[in-house]
Amino acid sequence: MTEIWNRDTFLQRLREIGKGRYHHLHPFHMAMNAGQLSPSQIRGWIANRFYYQQNIPIKDAAILSNCPRPEIRRIWIHRILDHDGQTEGEGGIEAWLRLGEAAGLSRDDLWSHRYLLPGVRFAVDAYVNFCRTQPWPIAVASSLTELFAPDLMQERLVAFEKHYTWIAPDGLEYFRARLTQARRDSREGLELTLTHCNTHELQKKAVEALAFKCDLLWAMLDAIQLAYGGAMKSQGEEKRSDTL
């Protein structure tokens, strides 16, 4: 029988996943943060990422539905309201819709999935299905990409304010809110993972779940880059620029 990792070793294994597999290293994100994307490429990313944003509370509801422990559900349930909002006009989904509007997309463009790519749909649906079918501690572990999100979000906010000034500043509120939300969420998710993945088999599956989530986010950007291009504006052809 393989010995369970101690807390520090388990945490190190989780963090190692992000160092090499998180999508901050993807060429499309690197081009975005360097200010090298055109308006149509930015709009393509926003339109496709909306499908992910839209499904976050659905995957969180799936995690709750598999968790029999009320004390865990009380910790997790705020995530649904963070994205759906307490009332109409609030929450992360609303903030992403405003980002789309600030970038020149209509709400109908986003809600209708007019520009949604098959590869992005497949990846997001796979994530929701994973959280629906896995034990709740493993599904929680898959959310730990939030460990790496605040730094990326800060870099993205700086890049948008510097390079993409054609987007109205109030459209960037989603990024600002996630600077604090992602830190809180990652602390909660990490503590749940370290505490409740309490066998070597569960620890191994938790690391694999986080790797799966990183691969999924990477695959989304692969699909977006293939469709819209990701090279510098002066070099790359924008394959779908006529539609955005």
C-alpha positions in Angstrom: 0.0 0.0 0.0 1.4 3.4 -1.0 1.8 5.8 1.9 -0.3 8.9 1.9 1.6 12.2 1.1 1.9 14.6 3.9 0.2 18.0 3.5 3.3 19.8 2.2 4.1 17.1 -0.4 0.5 17.0 -1.6 0.4 20.8 -1.9 3.6 20.7 -3.9 2.3 18.1 -6.3 -0.8 20.3 -6.9 1.2 23.4 -7.5 3.6 21.7 -9.8 0.7 21.1 -12.2 0.2 24.8 -12.6 3.8 25.6 -13.2 3.9 23.7 -16.5 0.3 23.2 -17.6 -1.8 26.3 -16.7 -3.0 28.2 -19.7 -1.0 31.4 -18.8 1.7 29.8 -20.9 -0.5 29.3 -24.0 0.7 31.4 -27.0 -2.8 33.0 -27.3 -2.7 34.3 -23.7 0.9 35.4 -24.1 0.0 37.3 -27.3 -3.0 38.8 -25.5 -1.0 40.0 -22.6 1.6 41.5 -24.9 -1.0 43.5 -26.7 -0.6 41.6 -30.0 -4.3 40.6 -30.6 -6.6 42.4 -32.9 -10.2 43.5 -31.9 -11.7 40.5 -33.8 -9.4 38.1 -31.9 -10.3 39.6 -28.6 -14.0 39.4 -29.4 -13.6 35.8 -30.5 -12.0 35.0 -27.2 -14.7 36.8 -25.2 -17.5 35.2 -27.1 -16.1 31.7 -26.6 -15.1 32.2 -23.0 -18.6 33.2 -22.2 -19.7 29.6 -22.6 -17.3 28.6 -19.9 -18.5 31.5 -17.7 -22.1 30.5 -18.3 -21.4 26.9 -17.2 -19.4 27.6 -14.0 -22.5 27.8 -11.7 -23.8 24.6 -13.4 -20.7 22.7 -12.6 -20.8 24.1 -9.0 -24.4 22.9 -8.7 -23.3 19.5 -9.9 -20.6 19.4 -7.2 -23.2 20.3 -4.6 -25.6 17.7 -5.8 -22.9 15.0 -5.2 -21.9 16.3 -1.7 -23.9 14.8 1.2 -22.3 17.0 3.8 -24.2 20.3 4.6 -21.1 21.9 6.1 -19.3 21.5 2.8 -22.3 22.7 0.8 -22.4 25.9 2.9 -18.8 26.6 2.0 -19.3 26.0 -1.7 -22.8 27.4 -2.5 -21.7 31.1 -2.6 -19.9 30.3 -5.9 -23.2 29.9 -7.7 -24.4 33.3 -6.5 -21.0 34.9 -7.3 -21.7 34.1 -11.0 -25.5 34.3 -11.1 -25.8 37.2 -8.8 -28.2 37.8 -5.9 -30.5 39.7 -8.2 -30.8 40.6 -11.9 -27.9 42.7 -13.1 -25.3 41.3 -10.7 -22.7 38.5 -10.7 -19.9 37.2 -12.9 -22.1 36.3 -15.9 -23.5 39.8 -16.0 -20.0 41.2 -15.7 -18.8 39.1 -18.7 -21.8 40.3 -20.7 -20.8 43.8 -20.0 -17.2 43.0 -21.1 -18.7 41.7 -24.4 -20.7 44.8 -24.9 -17.6 47.0 -24.2 -15.8 45.0 -26.8 -18.5 45.4 -29.4 -20.5 42.2 -29.0 -24.2 42.2 -28.2 -25.8 40.2 -25.4 -27.6 38.2 -28.0 -24.2 37.4 -29.7 -23.1 35.8 -26.4 -26.4 34.1 -25.2 -27.1 32.7 -28.6 -23.6 31.1 -28.9 -23.4 32.6 -32.4 -19.6 32.4 -32.4 -19.1 29.3 -30.1 -16.6 26.9 -31.5 -17.2 23.1 -31.4 -13.8 22.6 -29.6 -14.7 25.1 -26.9 -18.2 23.6 -26.4 -16.7 20.1 -26.2 -14.2 21.1 -23.6 -16.6 23.0 -21.4 -19.2 20.2 -21.6 -16.5 17.7 -20.6 -15.7 19.8 -17.5 -19.3 19.9 -16.4 -19.7 16.2 -17.0 -16.5 15.5 -15.0 -17.9 17.5 -12.0 -21.3 15.8 -12.4 -19.8 12.2 -12.4 -16.8 12.4 -10.1 -16.8 12.2 -6.3 -17.2 15.7 -4.9 -13.6 16.0 -3.4 -12.1 15.2 -6.9 -14.5 17.7 -8.6 -13.4 20.3 -6.0 -9.8 19.5 -6.8 -10.4 20.2 -10.5 -11.3 23.8 -9.6 -7.9 24.5 -8.1 -6.7 26.3 -11.3 -7.9 29.2 -9.1 -4.6 28.8 -7.3 -3.0 30.3 -10.4 -5.7 32.6 -11.5 -5.1 35.8 -9.4 -1.7 36.5 -11.0 -3.0 35.8 -14.4 -6.0 38.1 -13.8 -3.8 40.9 -12.6 -1.6 40.6 -15.7 -4.6 40.5 -17.9 -6.2 43.6 -16.3 -2.9 45.5 -16.8 -2.7 44.3 -20.4 -6.2 45.3 -21.3 -5.9 48.7 -19.7 -2.6 49.3 -21.5 -3.1 47.7 -24.9 -6.9 47.5 -25.6 -8.0 51.0 -24.8 -10.8 50.6 -27.3 -12.6 48.5 -24.6 -14.4 50.8 -22.2 -12.8 50.6 -18.7 -16.1 49.7 -16.9 -16.2 46.6 -19.1 -13.2 45.2 -17.2 -15.0 44.8 -13.9 -15.1 41.0 -14.2 -11.3 41.0 -14.0 -11.2 43.4 -11.1 -13.7 41.3 -9.1 -11.9 38.1 -9.7 -8.7 39.4 -8.2 -10.2 39.0 -4.7 -12.7 36.2 -5.5 -10.2 33.9 -6.9 -7.9 34.2 -3.9 -10.8 33.4 -1.5 -12.1 30.6 -3.7 -8.7 29.0 -4.1 -8.1 29.0 -0.3 -11.5 27.3 0.3 -11.0 24.8 -2.5 -7.4 24.0 -1.4 -8.4 23.4 2.2 -11.2 21.1 1.2 -8.9 19.2 -1.1 -6.0 18.8 1.4 -8.4 17.7 4.1 -10.8 15.4 2.3 -8.5 13.8 -0.3 -7.2 11.7 2.6 -6.0 8.6 1.0 -3.2 8.2 -1.5 -5.6 7.1 -4.2 -7.7 10.3 -3.6 -4.6 12.4 -3.6 -3.5 11.0 -6.9 -6.9 11.5 -8.4 -7.0 15.1 -7.2 -3.7 15.8 -9.0 -5.0 14.1 -12.1 -8.2 16.2 -11.9 -6.2 19.4 -11.7 -4.1 18.3 -14.7 -7.3 17.5 -16.6 -8.7 21.0 -15.9 -5.5 22.6 -17.1 -5.6 20.6 -20.2 -9.2 21.5 -20.8 -8.4 25.2 -20.5 -5.5 24.8 -22.9 -7.7 23.0 -25.4 -10.2 25.8 -25.4 -7.4 28.3 -26.3 -6.1 25.9 -29.0 -9.6 26.0 -30.6 -9.8 29.8 -30.3 -6.3 30.3 -31.7 -7.0 27.9 -34.6 -10.2 29.8 -35.5 -9.1 33.4 -35.0 -5.3 33.3 -35.1 -3.0 34.3 -32.3 0.1 35.9 -34.0 0.9 39.6 -34.1 -1.6 41.7 -36.0 1.0 42.5 -38.6 1.8 38.8 -39.3 -1.2 36.6 -38.7 -4.3 36.1 -40.8 -7.5 36.3 -38.9 -9.5 33.4 -40.2 -12.9 34.6 -38.8 -12.3 38.4 -38.8 -15.2 38.8 -41.3 -17.7 37.5 -38.6 -16.6 39.5 -35.7 
